[in-house]
Amino acid sequence: GLPVVVLPSPGITWMVEDGRTGLVATDEHSYVASIERLASDAALRARLGSAAREHARFAFDPRRSADRFVAIIDEVTGRPRRERHLLPGRDDAPAKQFVSSLGGLAGPFAISLAGGPAAEDADRAIAASTHVVTQGEGGILHHRNRSPNDAHLRLWAGLVSEAAGQNSVSCAEYGAASALGCADGRPELYARRCRG
């Protein structure tokens, strides 16, 4: 029931109607003038305050809000179900999904995943990856924890663990990568390096 003075903004002007539920000032000078006007006019304060109270009771009535929400929910749930197409690559191995998630930054991971003569150079680049790529949400270790049976995620977790000086962790990761089928000899080579 209090009369208010506000500056115009998109969110406030629907709540305060100038001269009916409050005063809307156009700038700081008219803001001061509006406050002085309210301070000196008890009848204006009473009229605006009463109208503001009635407007608030109507506009913010929980029953009206609940009825609107129920109507929206009924309308949306009454629509026919839409056919949803599965995202491409959802059946790919977790390491391949991780590589796909990197987009243009996938370079060394894609090369390491493919194997071949450039794989060891790619693995060195992976070991030097930023903290965000290695340990951040959605990074190598996040994916490795979600998919511990993926050989390449275990290999990459070994690389970043070794780069962090965690040799016992990296040896365990390399052993797991080898046991899970990363059979090109890199896990064994890197594990020897860690132990050596």
BELCOR-V207663 format. One record per residue. RES is the residue in one small letter. SS is DSSP state (2 for helix, 1 for strand, 0 for the rest). Layout:
res:ss
RES:SS
RES:SS
//
This chain:
res:ss
g:0
l:0
p:0
v:0
v:1
v:1
l:1
p:0
s:0
p:0
g:0
i:0
t:0
w:0
m:0
v:0
e:0
d:1
g:0
r:0
t:0
g:1
l:1
v:1
a:1
t:0
d:0
e:2
h:2
s:2
y:2
v:2
a:2
s:2
i:2
e:2
r:2
l:2
a:2
s:2
d:0
a:2
a:2
l:2
r:2
a:2
r:2
l:2
g:2
s:2
a:2
a:2
r:2
e:2
h:2
a:2
r:2
f:2
a:2
f:0
d:0
p:2
r:2
r:2
s:2
a:2
d:2
r:2
f:2
v:2
a:2
i:2
i:2
d:2
e:2
v:2
t:2
g:0
r:0
p:0
r:0
r:0
e:0
r:0
h:0
l:0
l:0
p:0
g:0
r:0
d:0
d:0
a:0
p:2
a:2
k:2
q:2
f:2
v:2
s:2
s:2
l:0
g:2
g:2
l:2
a:0
g:2
p:2
f:2
a:2
i:2
s:2
l:2
a:2
g:0
g:0
p:0
a:0
a:2
e:2
d:2
a:2
d:2
r:2
a:2
i:2
a:2
a:0
s:0
t:0
h:2
v:2
v:2
t:2
q:2
g:0
e:0
g:0
g:0
i:2
l:2
h:2
h:2
r:2
n:2
r:2
s:0
p:0
n:0
d:0
a:2
h:2
l:2
r:2
l:2
w:2
a:2
g:2
l:2
v:2
s:2
e:2
a:2
a:0
g:0
q:0
n:2
s:2
v:2
s:2
c:2
a:2
e:2
y:2
g:2
a:2
a:2
s:2
a:2
l:0
g:0
c:0
a:0
d:0
g:0
r:2
p:2
e:2
l:2
y:2
a:2
r:2
r:2
c:2
r:2
g:0
//
